[in-house]
Amino acid sequence: MAMKNVMKATLAQGKQTDILFADDLKDLSSHLGGYGRLVMWVFDTNTAKLFKQLPPSHVVLESGEISKNFASLERILSSALDEGLARDGRIIGFGGGVVCDMAAFASSIYMRGCRLTLVPTTLLSMVDAAVGGKTAIDFHGVKNIVGSFYPASEVLICIDTLRTLSDKEFLNGLAEVIKHALLSQDEELYKFLLVKKNEILSRDAKTLAQLVELSLAVKQWYIEQDPTETMGIRQMLNLGHTFGHALESSSHFGQFSHGAAVAWGTCRALEAGVTMQVTDKAYASGATKLFKSYGYQIDHRIGRGDWIEFRDHLLKDKKKVDGKVLFVLLEGQGKAVLKSIEMPLVQHLVIAKPLF
């Protein structure tokens, strides 16, 4: 059975990404086997275990955020050079968001750009990191602050790989799906999450394939309107991320996974919208309940003694205009706006008791 071409996204510099779905791991392997030897693979310590024997040219990174740095980037570039990878060669990133980001960043700067295939193996990387062309590493404790735009020529998705994820890692990705549901131009994904909750949490393969397709369609809509994030449209995909990244960074990437932080941050953005009379209270309450129903810790509060560190991380956010941090707020379903929030209100939102 050949891989199914689900969608084609047109991204930065008019580059196209083919998004293909594999029926199973065997189908995926036979597709990847067709590349021959002009390739170099990037795995992490989790995805390397999926192979009985690793391909000859490869790098295995330590799994997790700890590997999103210049040292890992240098390892990939050194290996590519040692293997004699030419500009027409291909780097294949096989793993979660960190592997996809690292392989893509390396690919974007190796010989000023070589070919790139991404095989996202986590829900988070399937619906977020692998599609859209953003690449980045963390630098000096700041998340995703150094990077480039470099879309993969193809993204290969195999739902089978989601079976191996821990519940924590699965929910890490599901938060981005729920975020996409709020940003969607229609309510199809939102309703799907409400109606199919049991099938999603029990990881029914057919349901998950539909979920990933619906989620990717939302992301595709935003990135095709604004491939390099210069028109204020693609930035809306950062809903929950300004609050969330500050929480991740101030907890030193330990206590909160990216998805858990985004779920928490989206609920803070909904509260901010209600307080500032931007967001309808009933809509915000319903969306908050949806996050709660999937088990996210959205009532978490920053300790008063941790506020200064949280605020400092917030002020390093990339979404700044004239020195002011901008937050994505929702007017309603699929209607996002960028607004600055006064610091006393931010402090109140992250320290005080939740609104609902």
VOBABA-902267 format. One record per residue (C-alpha): residue number from 1; x, z, y. Coordinates in steps of 0.05 Angstrom, whole numbers, plus 32768, in hexadecimal, padded with zeros to 4 digits. Layout:
REM VOBABA-902267
(NUM; (X; Z; Y))
...
END
This chain:
REM VOBABA-902267
(1; (8000; 8000; 8000))
(2; (801E; 7FEB; 8043))
(3; (801E; 801B; 807E))
(4; (7FE2; 8017; 80AB))
(5; (7FEF; 8004; 80F4))
(6; (7FC0; 8032; 811A))
(7; (7FD3; 8025; 8163))
(8; (8005; 8005; 8191))
(9; (8018; 802C; 81CF))
(10; (8037; 8008; 820B))
(11; (8067; 8038; 822D))
(12; (80A3; 803E; 825C))
(13; (80C3; 7FFB; 8270))
(14; (808A; 7FD7; 824B))
(15; (80A6; 7FED; 8207))
(16; (8074; 7FF0; 81CE))
(17; (806F; 8025; 8199))
(18; (804D; 8014; 8158))
(19; (802B; 8051; 813A))
(20; (8025; 8049; 80EF))
(21; (8003; 8076; 80BC))
(22; (801F; 807C; 8075))
(23; (7FF0; 808A; 803B))
(24; (8022; 80BA; 801C))
(25; (806C; 80CB; 8019))
(26; (807A; 8093; 7FE7))
(27; (805C; 8060; 8018))
(28; (8086; 807F; 8050))
(29; (80C6; 807C; 8026))
(30; (80BD; 8033; 8014))
(31; (80B4; 8021; 805E))
(32; (80F2; 8048; 8073))
(33; (8119; 802A; 8039))
(34; (8110; 7FE5; 8059))
(35; (8141; 7FF4; 8092))
(36; (817F; 7FEC; 8068))
(37; (81C0; 800F; 807C))
(38; (81C2; 8005; 80C7))
(39; (81A1; 8049; 80D3))
(40; (81B2; 8091; 80E0))
(41; (8181; 80C8; 80D0))
(42; (8175; 8109; 80F5))
(43; (8154; 8142; 80CC))
(44; (814E; 818C; 80D5))
(45; (8159; 81C1; 80A0))
(46; (810F; 81BE; 808E))
(47; (8106; 8172; 8087))
(48; (8149; 8169; 8064))
(49; (8129; 8190; 8029))
(50; (80F5; 8159; 8020))
(51; (812B; 812B; 8004))
(52; (814B; 8131; 7FBF))
(53; (8186; 810B; 7FDB))
(54; (8193; 8101; 8025))
(55; (81A5; 80BB; 803F))
(56; (81F0; 80AF; 804A))
(57; (81EE; 80B0; 8096))
(58; (81CB; 80EE; 80AF))
(59; (81CE; 812C; 80DA))
(60; (81A8; 816D; 80C8))
(61; (8198; 8199; 8103))
(62; (8184; 81E2; 80FF))
(63; (8138; 81E4; 8103))
(64; (8117; 81FD; 8143))
(65; (8121; 81FF; 818E))
(66; (8168; 8219; 8185))
(67; (817F; 81D1; 8176))
(68; (8165; 81B1; 81B6))
(69; (81A8; 81B1; 81D9))
(70; (81E5; 8187; 81EB))
(71; (820B; 819E; 81AD))
(72; (81D6; 817F; 817F))
(73; (81D4; 8140; 81AA))
(74; (8220; 813A; 81A3))
(75; (821C; 8143; 8157))
(76; (81EB; 8109; 8152))
(77; (8214; 80DB; 8180))
(78; (8255; 80EC; 815C))
(79; (8237; 80DD; 8118))
(80; (821A; 809B; 8131))
(81; (825E; 8087; 814B))
(82; (8282; 809D; 810B))
(83; (8250; 8075; 80E2))
(84; (825D; 8037; 810D))
(85; (8215; 8033; 8123))
(86; (820E; 7FF7; 8152))
(87; (81DC; 7FEA; 8189))
(88; (81B0; 7FC6; 8157))
(89; (81B3; 8003; 8129))
(90; (817A; 8035; 8125))
(91; (8174; 8080; 812A))
(92; (813C; 809E; 8101))
(93; (8123; 80E3; 8115))
(94; (8101; 8103; 80D9))
(95; (80E3; 8146; 80EC))
(96; (80BC; 816F; 8120))
(97; (80BE; 816C; 816B))
(98; (8106; 8183; 8173))
(99; (8120; 814E; 8142))
(100; (80F5; 8118; 8164))
(101; (810E; 812D; 81A9))
(102; (8157; 8130; 8194))
(103; (8157; 80EE; 816D))
(104; (8134; 80CB; 81A7))
(105; (8162; 80E7; 81DD))
(106; (81A0; 80D4; 81B4))
(107; (8182; 808F; 81A8))
(108; (8174; 8085; 81F2))
(109; (81BD; 8090; 8206))
(110; (81E3; 8076; 81C9))
(111; (8201; 8033; 81DF))
(112; (81CD; 8036; 8218))
(113; (8195; 8034; 81E5))
(114; (8190; 8024; 819B))
(115; (8153; 801D; 816F))
(116; (8128; 8059; 8161))
(117; (80F5; 806C; 812B))
(118; (80D4; 80B0; 812A))
(119; (80B4; 80D0; 80EE))
(120; (8090; 810E; 8108))
(121; (8084; 8140; 80D0))
(122; (805E; 8177; 80F6))
(123; (801A; 8173; 8117))
(124; (803A; 8183; 815B))
(125; (806B; 8149; 8156))
(126; (8035; 8119; 813B))
(127; (8006; 8124; 8175))
(128; (8039; 8133; 81AB))
(129; (8084; 812D; 81A6))
(130; (808B; 80EB; 8180))
(131; (805E; 80C0; 81AB))
(132; (8067; 80B4; 81F5))
(133; (80B2; 80A8; 81FD))
(134; (80C6; 80EB; 821C))
(135; (8108; 8106; 8202))
(136; (8129; 8147; 8217))
(137; (8155; 8182; 8209))
(138; (8153; 81CA; 8223))
(139; (818B; 81DB; 8254))
(140; (81A0; 821E; 8271))
(141; (8163; 8240; 8253))
(142; (8133; 820E; 8273))
(143; (8106; 81E6; 8243))
(144; (810A; 8199; 8243))
(145; (812F; 8196; 8285))
(146; (8161; 815E; 8271))
(147; (8146; 811F; 8252))
(148; (8130; 80D6; 8257))
(149; (80F6; 80A7; 8249))
(150; (8103; 8080; 820A))
(151; (80C7; 806B; 81DE))
(152; (80D3; 8062; 8194))
(153; (80C7; 801B; 817A))
(154; (809D; 803B; 8143))
(155; (8080; 807E; 8130))
(156; (8071; 8088; 80E6))
(157; (803D; 80BD; 80D5))
(158; (8031; 80D9; 8090))
(159; (7FFA; 810F; 808D))
(160; (8017; 8127; 804A))
(161; (8050; 814A; 8070))
(162; (801E; 817A; 8091))
(163; (8012; 819C; 804E))
(164; (8056; 81BD; 8051))
(165; (804C; 81DE; 8095))
(166; (8041; 8228; 809E))
(167; (7FFF; 823D; 80BE))
(168; (8026; 8250; 80FD))
(169; (8046; 820B; 8102))
(170; (8004; 81E8; 80F4))
(171; (7FE2; 820F; 812D))
(172; (801E; 81FF; 8158))
(173; (8009; 81B6; 8156))
(174; (7FBE; 81C2; 8157))
(175; (7FC3; 81E1; 819D))
(176; (7FD9; 819D; 81B9))
(177; (7F9E; 817C; 8194))
(178; (7F6D; 81AC; 81B5))
(179; (7F8F; 819F; 81F8))
(180; (7F85; 8154; 81ED))
(181; (7F3C; 8161; 81DD))
(182; (7F32; 8181; 8222))
(183; (7F57; 8147; 8244))
(184; (7F32; 8110; 821E))
(185; (7F06; 80DF; 8245))
(186; (7ECF; 80ED; 8211))
(187; (7EBA; 8128; 81E6))
(188; (7EC8; 810A; 81A2))
(189; (7F07; 8132; 8193))
(190; (7EE9; 8173; 81B0))
(191; (7EAB; 816C; 8183))
(192; (7ED7; 815A; 8147))
(193; (7EFD; 819C; 8151))
(194; (7EBC; 81C3; 8154))
(195; (7E9A; 81A2; 8118))
(196; (7ED7; 8199; 80EA))
(197; (7EF9; 81DC; 80F5))
(198; (7EF8; 81F0; 80AB))
(199; (7F12; 81AD; 8092))
(200; (7F49; 81AD; 80C8))
(201; (7F60; 81F4; 80B7))
(202; (7F5F; 81E5; 806C))
(203; (7F88; 81A6; 807C))
(204; (7F5B; 8172; 805C))
(205; (7F86; 8133; 805E))
(206; (7F4F; 8103; 8074))
(207; (7F38; 8132; 80AB))
(208; (7F7F; 813C; 80C4))
(209; (7F8B; 80F0; 80C7))
(210; (7F4D; 80E9; 80F3))
(211; (7F63; 8124; 811D))
(212; (7FA8; 8107; 812A))
(213; (7F8B; 80C2; 813B))
(214; (7F59; 80E0; 816C))
(215; (7F8E; 810B; 818D))
(216; (7FC0; 80D2; 8193))
(217; (7F8B; 80A6; 81B3))
(218; (7F84; 80D9; 81EB))
(219; (7FCF; 80DD; 81F5))
(220; (7FD4; 8091; 81F3))
(221; (7FA0; 808A; 822B))
(222; (7FC8; 80B7; 825A))
(223; (800D; 809B; 824B))
(224; (7FF9; 8052; 8250))
(225; (7FDC; 805F; 8296))
(226; (801D; 8080; 82AC))
(227; (8057; 8073; 827C))
(228; (808E; 8096; 82A5))
(229; (8063; 80CD; 82C4))
(230; (8068; 80B2; 830C))
(231; (801E; 80AB; 831D))
(232; (8004; 80F1; 8310))
(233; (7FDA; 80DB; 82D3))
(234; (8009; 80EA; 8299))
(235; (8018; 812D; 82B7))
(236; (7FD2; 8143; 82A3))
(237; (7FEB; 8147; 825B))
(238; (8012; 8184; 8274))
(239; (7FD1; 81AD; 8275))
(240; (7FE4; 81F4; 8261))
(241; (802F; 81E3; 8260))
(242; (8043; 8202; 82A3))
(243; (8029; 8246; 828F))
(244; (803D; 8239; 8246))
(245; (8085; 8224; 8251))
(246; (8091; 8262; 827D))
(247; (8075; 828D; 8245))
(248; (80A1; 826A; 8211))
(249; (80DF; 826F; 823C))
(250; (80D4; 82B8; 8250))
(251; (80C9; 82CB; 8208))
(252; (810B; 82A6; 81FA))
(253; (80E9; 8274; 81CB))
(254; (80DD; 82AD; 819A))
(255; (8099; 82CE; 819D))
(256; (806F; 8291; 81AF))
(257; (8073; 824C; 818F))
(258; (8069; 8210; 81BE))
(259; (8021; 8206; 81A7))
(260; (800E; 824F; 81AB))
(261; (802B; 8250; 81F2))
(262; (8004; 8211; 8206))
(263; (7FC3; 822E; 81EA))
(264; (7FCF; 826D; 8214))
(265; (7FE4; 8244; 8251))
(266; (7FA7; 8217; 824D))
(267; (7F79; 8254; 824D))
(268; (7F9E; 826F; 828A))
(269; (7F95; 822B; 82AD))
(270; (7F4A; 822E; 829C))
(271; (7F46; 8274; 82BB))
(272; (7F6C; 825C; 82F8))
(273; (7F3C; 8222; 8300))
(274; (7EFF; 8250; 82FC))
(275; (7F1E; 8280; 832F))
(276; (7F2F; 8247; 835E))
(277; (7EE9; 8228; 8354))
(278; (7F07; 81E9; 8336))
(279; (7EEF; 81F3; 82EE))
(280; (7EA8; 81FF; 82D8))
(281; (7EA4; 8245; 82B9))
(282; (7E79; 8230; 827D))
(283; (7EAA; 81F8; 826C))
(284; (7EE6; 8226; 8272))
(285; (7EC4; 825B; 8247))
(286; (7EB3; 8228; 8210))
(287; (7EFA; 820C; 820F))
(288; (7F16; 8253; 820B))
(289; (7EE8; 8262; 81D0))
(290; (7F01; 8223; 81AD))
(291; (7F49; 823C; 81B1))
(292; (7F33; 8282; 819A))
(293; (7F0D; 8264; 815F))
(294; (7F4E; 8247; 8145))
(295; (7F71; 828A; 8149))
(296; (7F9D; 8284; 8187))
(297; (7FB6; 82C3; 81AA))
(298; (7F9B; 82AF; 81EE))
(299; (7F8E; 82F5; 8208))
(300; (7FD9; 8305; 8209))
(301; (7FF1; 8325; 824A))
(302; (8035; 8325; 826C))
(303; (8050; 836C; 8275))
(304; (8059; 837E; 82BF))
(305; (80A3; 8386; 82B3))
(306; (80A8; 833F; 8298))
(307; (8085; 831E; 82D4))
(308; (80C5; 830F; 82FC))
(309; (80E5; 82EA; 82C1))
(310; (80A4; 82C5; 82B3))
(311; (809E; 82B0; 82FC))
(312; (80E7; 8299; 82FE))
(313; (80DB; 826B; 82C2))
(314; (809B; 8252; 82E2))
(315; (80C1; 823F; 8322))
(316; (80F1; 8213; 82F9))
(317; (80B7; 81E8; 82E1))
(318; (80C1; 819D; 82E9))
(319; (807B; 8193; 8308))
(320; (808E; 81A4; 834F))
(321; (807B; 8182; 8390))
(322; (809A; 819A; 83D1))
(323; (80B5; 81D6; 83AD))
(324; (8071; 81EC; 8393))
(325; (8061; 81EF; 8349))
(326; (8024; 81C6; 8337))
(327; (7FF4; 81DA; 82FF))
(328; (7FC5; 81AE; 82D8))
(329; (7F7E; 81C8; 82E0))
(330; (7F3D; 81AC; 82C4))
(331; (7EFF; 819A; 82ED))
(332; (7EDB; 818B; 82AB))
(333; (7EE1; 8161; 826C))
(334; (7F1A; 812F; 8275))
(335; (7F1F; 813D; 82C0))
(336; (7F62; 815C; 82D0))
(337; (7F81; 816A; 8314))
(338; (7FC4; 8183; 832C))
(339; (7FC2; 81C1; 8359))
(340; (7FF2; 81F5; 8371))
(341; (7FDE; 823E; 8363))
(342; (7FF3; 8277; 8390))
(343; (8023; 82A6; 836D))
(344; (7FF8; 82E5; 8374))
(345; (7FC0; 82C1; 834E))
(346; (7FF2; 82A9; 8318))
(347; (800A; 82F1; 8311))
(348; (7FC2; 830A; 830B))
(349; (7FB1; 82D5; 82D6))
(350; (7FEC; 82E6; 82A9))
(351; (7FEA; 8332; 82B1))
(352; (7FA0; 8346; 82BC))
(353; (7F68; 8347; 8288))
(354; (7F4E; 8301; 8276))
(355; (7F11; 82E7; 829B))
(356; (7EEB; 82D6; 825B))
END
